[in-house]
Amino acid sequence: MCIICRGEPLEGLRVLDCSRCPNITEIPNIVGLQILDCSDCRLLTEIPNIVGLRRLNCSRCPELRSISNIVGLQVLYCSDCPNITEIPNIAGLQELYCFSCPNLTSIPNIVGLIVLYFSGCRSLTEIPNIVGLQELYFSNCLGLTEIPNIVGLIRLYCFSCPNLTSIPNIAGLQILRCSGCLNIKEIPNIAGLQRLVCSYCRLLTEIPDIAGLQYLNRLGCPFLEDNNITKVVYIQRWIRYKMQIRNFNVRLALVRAIHPDLLNICMSYYSVF
Ligand SMILES: [Zn+2]
C-alpha cells in the first residue's frame, strides 16, 4: 500500500514513490510532480501526462500498454514492460532505459537523447541514427543486424547480438565493448578509440593497429592469435580432440558445416588435413 492508497494528500508533492503497490491501477495527475517512481505496480494500466515531470520509472508494470508523451521528461525507465509496443518521441528526453521489452518494435529518433540502453528487445529491428547520442548500450537483440554510424557517439556497448555482422567506424568513439557478437568478423580502425573489449567474438581474425588504444580484451577469440602457426595449432587441436575423426572427407564436411570461415582458414593451411 502506498501514499495514494492511504488517501494522504498529494497536492504539492514533488517526488512520489508508489513503487511495488499491488493495488493502484492509475496515477492521479499531480500538479508540480517532478519525479515519479511507479515501478513494480502489477495492476497499473495508465500514467497521465503530468506536465513538468522530469523523471519517470515505470519498469515492471505488466499491464501498462502505453507511455504518455510527457513534455519535459528527461529520464525514462520502462524496462520489463511486456505490453509496450512503442515509445513516444518525447522532445527533450535525455536518457532512455528500456531493457527487456519484448514487444517494442521501434525506438523513435528522439532529438537530444544522450543515453540509450536496451536489451532483450527481440522485436526491434533497427536502431535510429540519433544525432548527439553519446552512449548506446544494447544486448541480446536478435533482430538487429546493423548499427548506424552515429555522429558524436562516445561509448558503444553491444553484447551478444548474434545477427550483427559489423561495427561502423564511428569517428570519436572512445569505448567499444562488443563481446559475444558471434558474427562480427572485423573491428574497424577507429581513430581515437581508447578501450576495446571484443571477447568471445569468435570469428575475429585480426584487430587493427589502433593508435592510442589503452586497453584491449580479446579473451575467447580463437583466431585472434599472434601468428598463423597458433591458428593451425588451434584447428588441429579442435579437430583431433573434439571431433576424434580421422577420415579427411568427414572432417572437411564437419568443418564446412560449422562455419565457412573456419574452412577457409583450414584450407589455407592444408597441412592440417
Ligand atoms: Zn498503493
Residues whose N, C-alpha, C, O or C-beta is under 5 A from the ligand:
A	BS01	ZN	M1 C2 C5 C21 N23 I24
